Amino acid sequence: METSELLKKVRQIEIKTRGLSRNIFAGQYHSAFKGRGMAFSEVREYQYGDDIRDIDWNVTARYARPYVKIFEEERELTVMLLIDVSGSREFGSVSVMKTEIITEIAATLAFSAIQNNDKIGVIFFSDKIEKFIPPQKGKKHILYIIRELIDFHPDDRQTDIGQALKYLTNAIKKRCTAFLISDFIDRGDFKDALTIANRKHDVVAIQVYDRREAELPSVGLMKIKDAETGMERWIDTSSSRVRAVYKEWWEKRQAKMNDSFRKSRVDSVTVRTEDDYVKALIALFQKRN
């Protein structure tokens, strides 16, 4: 993508997603994703009913009367976006590709994070770790992330979600909130890696898919290509049996994915490319409150 075209696209994404995060998600995001714990704020004189375990004995000794420590919620978070950049994201049968929706969702979450004074970082993955952007604050950092979301070109085209989750677990030392954004078309089993990652961090899964991945249209002979392996084959979509077998495959795959989320205790939401992802994210935030 040429520099002028890329900058224009970055600006368009910024205007749309920053507005969404400010006007719609500000309070929802804040309440759905809590800070790491309680941080010391100040001391004040002891009052009847205060917990004696909060007494600051050094200050008490200095003033010869009891003082207690006051704590407040430590709000600052580290937010990590795990972005699937495998070949299957380059698909869309309606008016928009999966990669465009993934970019908009990621940018919206990024702006929500910095408006909440959180750090934001990114892991781009295919069947390997393609790029790691360490978490930082600030608009300049966000615009760099958006530019990469729009114009990143991976080395590989296949998917290994488990590898990305293992990298997250090892690379980010302190507890973070991690949004795993993918179509979850992965031939491997990532449940164990997801369980381990969610024990250390707060992992949230966002699936983006196209309706033609869930159900074949009846349009006669169709040449299909696996975007990740390059394999091609012809199928007869006019056959009700072919369509039924394909739909059954999709439903089994979805059931396995959702079972992995449930057993790993990971909150999740599914977004279809033609649907309103804003509603889906709001529903996800409300589920966590």
Secondary structure, DSSP 8 states (H G I E B T S, - for coil): --HHHHHHHHHHHHHHHHHHHHHTSHHHHHHHS--SEEEEEEEEE--TT--GGGB-HHHHHHHTS-EEEEEEEE---EEEEEEE-SGGGS--SSSS-HHHHHHHHHHHHHHHHHHTT-EEEEEEESSSEEEEEEEE-SHHHHHHHHHHHHH---S--S--HHHHHHHHHHH--S--EEEEEE----SS--HHHHHHHHHHSEEEEEEEE-HHHHS----SEEEEE-TTT--EEEEETT-HHHHHHHHHHHHHHHHHHHHHHHHHT-EEEEEETTS-HHHHHHHHHHHH-
